[in-house]
Amino acid sequence: MDSKERNEKIELYGRGFDLLKAVLAEVPQDAMKFKPEPKEWSIHEILIHLADSESNSALRVRKLIVEPGGTLMGYDQDAWAIQLNYHDQNVEDALEVLRLARKTTYELLKRQPEEVFTHAIVHPEMDKPYTFEKWLNIYPAHIPAHIEQIQNNMKLWREKK
């Protein structure tokens, strides 16, 4: 990945929270806990997941910067949603965690020297090294992917009303 593509991904990453907030402005409270299918996530659960994922993402990028060659912690996102009772968690608090993790990580990424982006770490669920490029291919697209999921949930919610 060249520096132009990397910077575009970093900028998309930096806009993620604002993109999410714009979509959430269109979501009525009644739709927040609607689940399209029993094993699919509600919008509420998606938002709690995003806060947990973003917290992990922020730690991963810091590990990439500071401890290349180190080992990450893996996590089972579905088990977290169930065991942590995502529907019992506060969405506004989760959004604040998400906002701050995104903001501080974005600012950190903007200040990194070129050589940091060559770092890699060990991910317990992957056979190959977890590179900065891998991180940059996952997390800038993470919120947009869940925005699509939120929009789909809204479409299905409206159809069932």
Secondary structure as the mmCIF struct_conf table of DSSP 4:
data_model
#
loop_
_struct_conf.conf_type_id
_struct_conf.id
_struct_conf.beg_label_comp_id
_struct_conf.beg_label_asym_id
_struct_conf.beg_label_seq_id
_struct_conf.end_label_comp_id
_struct_conf.end_label_asym_id
_struct_conf.end_label_seq_id
HELX_RH_AL_P HELX_RH_AL_P1 SER A 3 LEU A 24
TURN_TY1_P TURN_TY1_P1 ALA A 25 GLU A 26
HELX_RH_3T_P HELX_RH_3T_P1 GLN A 29 ALA A 31
TURN_TY1_P TURN_TY1_P2 MET A 32 LYS A 33
BEND BEND1 PRO A 36 GLU A 37
TURN_TY1_P TURN_TY1_P3 PRO A 38 LYS A 39
BEND BEND2 GLU A 40 GLU A 40
HELX_LH_PP_P HELX_LH_PP_P1 TRP A 41 SER A 42
HELX_RH_AL_P HELX_RH_AL_P2 ILE A 43 VAL A 66
TURN_TY1_P TURN_TY1_P4 PRO A 68 GLY A 69
STRN STRN1 THR A 71 THR A 71
HELX_LH_PP_P HELX_LH_PP_P2 LEU A 72 GLY A 74
HELX_RH_AL_P HELX_RH_AL_P3 GLN A 77 GLN A 83
TURN_TY1_P TURN_TY1_P5 LEU A 84 ASN A 85
HELX_RH_3T_P HELX_RH_3T_P2 TYR A 86 ASP A 88
BEND BEND3 GLN A 89 GLN A 89
HELX_RH_AL_P HELX_RH_AL_P4 VAL A 91 LYS A 110
TURN_TY1_P TURN_TY1_P6 ARG A 111 ARG A 111
HELX_RH_3T_P HELX_RH_3T_P3 GLU A 114 THR A 118
STRN STRN2 ALA A 120 ILE A 121
STRN STRN3 VAL A 122 VAL A 122
TURN_TY1_P TURN_TY1_P7 PRO A 124 GLU A 125
BEND BEND4 ASP A 127 LYS A 128
STRN STRN4 TYR A 130 THR A 131
HELX_RH_AL_P HELX_RH_AL_P5 PHE A 132 LYS A 160
#
